[in-house]
Amino acid sequence: MSYLLRSWQGAVALLLCLLALTQLPLLGPEAPLPVGSGATSVILLLIAGGALASFLPIPSAALAAILFVAAHGAAWLLIGSVDGNEGHAGSAFFLLVAASWLLGWRCITVLADIEPNGRAAETVLRLLIPAIFGAWILILWEAGTRGAGVPFILLPPPSAIGERIGNSLPILAADVRQTIFKAVLFGYVVGCAAGFAVAILADRVTFLRRGVLPIANLMSALPIIGVAPIMVMWFGFDWQSKAAVVIVMTFFPMLVNTIAGLGAAGAMERDLMRSYASDYWQTLVKLRLPAAMPFVFNALKINSTLALIGAIVAEFFGTPIVGMGFRISTEIGRMNVDMVWAEIAVAAVIGSVFYGVVALAERATTFWHPSNRGG
Amino acid sequence: MTTDSLKTRALPVLTVVAAIIAAWYLAAVLMNAPFQRDLDRRGDVTSTTMEFIGKTLSQPKPIVPAPHQVVVNVFENTFLRKVTSNRSLVYHSWVTLSSTLAGFGMGTVLGILIAVGIVHVKALDRSLMPWIIASQTVPILAIAPMVVVVLSAINVSGLIPKALISTYLSFFPVAVGMVKGLRSPELMHLDLMRTYSASPWQTFWKLRMPAAMPFLFTSMKVAVAASLVGAIVAELPTGAVAGIGSKLLAGSYYSQTIDMWAALIAGSVLAALLVTIVGIGSRLVDRRMGVKPA
C-alpha cells in the first residue's frame, strides 16, 4: 500500500491505461487515417513504463528525466496520431492524454522536491518547472481542440496560431510598430515622467500633497479606460490619441506610488542627513529617491500592462488601418480567429518582455532591498 | 480638533477640486470656441465676449462639455427618468454592476482557491506562480470584446461572458494577496499550532485564514475596481445593448459628448461605491475578529 502511495499520479495513470486498453482503438471507426497497432502499443508502453518507474526508488534526477521523456513522448505521438483525423478521437485517446498529463504532473512534483546544491542548478530548475507546466497547457489545448474537433472559430489549436504568426509576420510587424513603438512607448514615458514630476512637486508643497493624494487615490480606482473615446475625439484617429489614453492611465499609479515611496525613508536616516547639514535636494537625491525606488518600480510594472491595454482598447474607437487593436476588431468581424489569437500571442510576448525589462532594471537599481538580496 | 482637520484635510482637497473645475471650464471655452466662431460667422451673428462664452458652454454637442452640462445630464438621467427606461443611467449602471459583481465573486473565490493550492502544494507553487504573473501581462482587456463575440457565437450571451472577463481580471490581485496573507503567520505561531497537535485543517482555519484577512480585503479593493473595468470594456462590442460601456460606445458613434461624460461619471460613482463597500466590509470583519482600531 505504501508503495502505491509513493506516486498516486502513477497509479491513476496505470488505471487509465488499463481503461484505455478496453476502449481501443485510439480513433473512432470513421477516422480517415487509422493508427496502426504498433504506434498505439508504443504509446501504451511509454506511459506504463513511466508510471511504473515512478514507484521505483531511483534518484530523483533520473526519475524526472524518465518521466519527462515518457510523458512528452507519449503526448507527441498522441497528437501526431490525430493529424488528419481531427474530431475523430475516441475515448481511449483522451484517457491516454490524461494519463500522460498525470505523468507530467508527477515529473513536476519530483522536480519541485529536488533540493539543488548549486546556483546554476537552481536557476535551471526555476525555469524548467514553469516551462513544463506551460508546455502542458499547450499540449492539452492542442489535443483537446483537435481531438474533439472543437470548431475553429471557438478556439483554434496552438499549432494553427503558430502557423498564422509565421505566415503574417509583415502585418504583425506593422501593427507592432504602430501600436507599441508609437503609442505605447511615447505614452508610457510621458505618463510615468509626468506622474513622477508631479509627485516630487507634491512632496515639496505639503498643501498640494494633501489636496492631490486623496483625489489621485480615487482616480486610480476609477475605470480611466473610459476616456478612450473622448481622447480619440480630441486627438484624431492616429497614434497621438492612443498615446494620450496611455498617459492618462499611467499617470495616477505613478503619482500615488511615488508619493508613498518618498515617505518610505526612515526617520533615523533623515536625521543623519540633517546632521550632515544636507539641504532638501541633497536629501532627496541621495536618500529619499533611492528609498522610493521599490515603489517607483512597482508603478512602472503596473503601468507596463496598463499601457498596452490602454493603447489596444483605444484603437477600438477608431484608427488608421493598422494597429493591433484595429486588427483584432476587424479580424474578429471576419471570423479570422487565428489572426486574432496571433495578435494576442504577440501582445502577450511583448507584455512579458516589457515586464521583464522593468524587472531586470529593478534588480539592477534596488539590489540593496531585502526582497532582492535573497540569501 | 474638527476645525483643525477641516483645515488640513478638506481645504487642500477642495482647492484642488476647484482648480480642476476652473481648468475644465477654461478648456471647454477654448476647445469649443473655434466651432462656435464658425457657427456665428455662418449665421452672421455678432455677439459680445460674455455672450460668446455663454454659447461655448451650452453647445448641444461640444468637444469639451462644461461641468454644469454634465451634471445636469447625470441628474436628469438618474433621477428624472424611469429606472427601466433605456436612457436611465440607473438602468445602465445596474446592468454593468450585475456582471461586475458576478465576475468579482467568481474571481475572489478562484483567487482564494489558487492561493490555498499554492500555499499547500509545493509543485503548484513552483509551477503555477510564474504563470499567474505572466497571465497578467497578457492584455486580456484588449480581447474582452472578442471573447464576448465568440461566446455569443455559441449562444452564451448576456451576463456570463462579461462576468468571465471580470473574473480573469479580479482573480489575480486576490490570489497574490492571499498567498502573501496565508504565509504571513510567523514560524512561532505555526510551531504553537504544532504543539497543540492541530491538524492542517485546524491550522488553516484558526491561524492562516484569520491572518490573511487584512491582505484579502486590501486585494479585494483592487479586484473590485479591476472587475468594473473588465465589465465596462466587455460591453464595448456592438452586441451589448445596455451597460455603461455600450453607452460610451453609442456616445462616441453619435458624438453625444455630454452622454459620454455622464456615463464616465456614472462609472466613477459606481467604482467609488464598490470600493467603499469593500472597505466597510473590511472594517466589520476587523471588528468581529477583535482588531483594535489603530
Contacts between the chains, C-beta under 8 A, distances in Angstrom:
chain1	res1	chain2	res2	distance
A	105	B	123	7.2
A	108	B	123	4.9
A	108	B	126	7.3
A	108	B	127	5.2
A	109	B	122	7.7
A	109	B	123	4.3
A	111	B	126	7.5
A	112	B	122	5.0
A	112	B	123	4.5
A	112	B	125	7.5
A	112	B	126	4.4
A	112	B	127	7.3
A	113	B	122	6.9
A	125	B	126	8.0
A	126	B	126	7.7
A	129	B	123	7.9
A	129	B	126	4.5
A	129	B	127	4.9
A	130	B	126	7.4
A	130	B	127	5.6
A	130	B	129	7.9
A	130	B	130	4.1
A	130	B	131	6.1
A	132	B	127	7.1
A	133	B	127	3.8
A	133	B	128	6.8
A	133	B	131	6.3
A	134	B	131	6.3
A	137	B	131	7.9
A	153	B	150	6.8
A	153	B	153	6.1
A	154	B	150	6.4
A	154	B	153	7.3
A	154	B	154	6.2
A	207	B	12	5.2
A	207	B	15	7.5
A	208	B	12	7.2
A	208	B	16	7.6
A	209	B	12	7.8
A	210	B	8	6.4
A	210	B	9	6.7
A	210	B	12	3.7
A	210	B	13	7.2
A	211	B	12	3.3
A	211	B	13	5.1
A	211	B	14	7.8
A	211	B	15	5.5
A	211	B	16	3.6
A	211	B	17	8.0
A	212	B	12	8.0
A	212	B	16	5.9
A	214	B	13	5.5
A	215	B	13	6.7
A	215	B	16	5.9
A	215	B	17	7.1
A	215	B	20	7.9
A	218	B	272	6.5
A	221	B	221	7.5
A	221	B	225	4.4
A	221	B	271	5.4
A	221	B	272	7.1
A	221	B	275	5.3
A	222	B	225	7.6
A	222	B	267	7.1
A	222	B	268	4.7
A	222	B	271	5.0
A	222	B	272	7.6
A	223	B	225	7.7
A	223	B	228	5.7
A	223	B	229	4.5
A	223	B	232	5.2
A	223	B	264	8.0
A	223	B	267	4.8
A	223	B	268	7.3
A	223	B	271	6.1
A	225	B	141	7.4
A	225	B	229	5.9
A	225	B	232	7.3
A	225	B	233	6.3
A	226	B	232	6.3
A	226	B	244	7.6
A	226	B	245	8.0
A	226	B	248	5.7
A	226	B	263	7.2
A	226	B	264	4.8
A	226	B	267	5.7
A	227	B	264	6.9
A	229	B	248	5.7
A	229	B	249	7.2
A	229	B	251	6.8
A	229	B	252	3.5
A	229	B	260	6.1
A	230	B	252	8.0
A	230	B	257	7.3
A	230	B	260	6.1
A	230	B	261	7.5
A	230	B	264	7.8
A	232	B	252	7.1
A	233	B	63	7.0
A	233	B	252	6.9
A	233	B	255	7.3
A	233	B	257	7.1
A	234	B	31	7.7
A	234	B	63	6.8
A	304	B	137	7.5
A	305	B	136	6.1
A	305	B	137	5.7
A	305	B	139	6.7
A	308	B	139	4.4
A	308	B	142	7.2
A	309	B	139	4.5
A	309	B	141	4.5
A	309	B	142	5.7
A	312	B	139	5.6
A	312	B	141	7.8
A	312	B	142	3.6
A	313	B	141	6.2
A	313	B	142	5.8
A	313	B	233	6.1
A	313	B	236	7.7
A	316	B	145	6.7
A	316	B	236	6.0
A	317	B	249	7.8
A	317	B	252	5.6
A	318	B	252	8.0
A	324	B	142	7.4
A	325	B	142	6.4
A	328	B	142	6.6
A	328	B	143	6.4
A	328	B	146	6.1
A	329	B	145	7.0
A	329	B	146	7.9
A	332	B	145	7.6
A	332	B	146	4.8
A	332	B	149	5.6
A	332	B	150	7.6
A	337	B	150	7.0
A	340	B	143	7.0
A	340	B	146	5.7
A	344	B	138	6.9
A	344	B	139	7.9
A	344	B	142	7.7
A	344	B	143	5.5
A	347	B	138	6.9
A	347	B	139	5.1
A	347	B	142	6.6
A	348	B	134	7.7
A	348	B	137	6.4
A	348	B	138	4.2
A	348	B	139	7.6
A	351	B	137	3.6
A	351	B	138	6.2
A	351	B	139	6.1
A	352	B	134	5.7
A	352	B	137	4.6
A	354	B	137	7.3
A	355	B	133	7.9
A	355	B	137	4.9
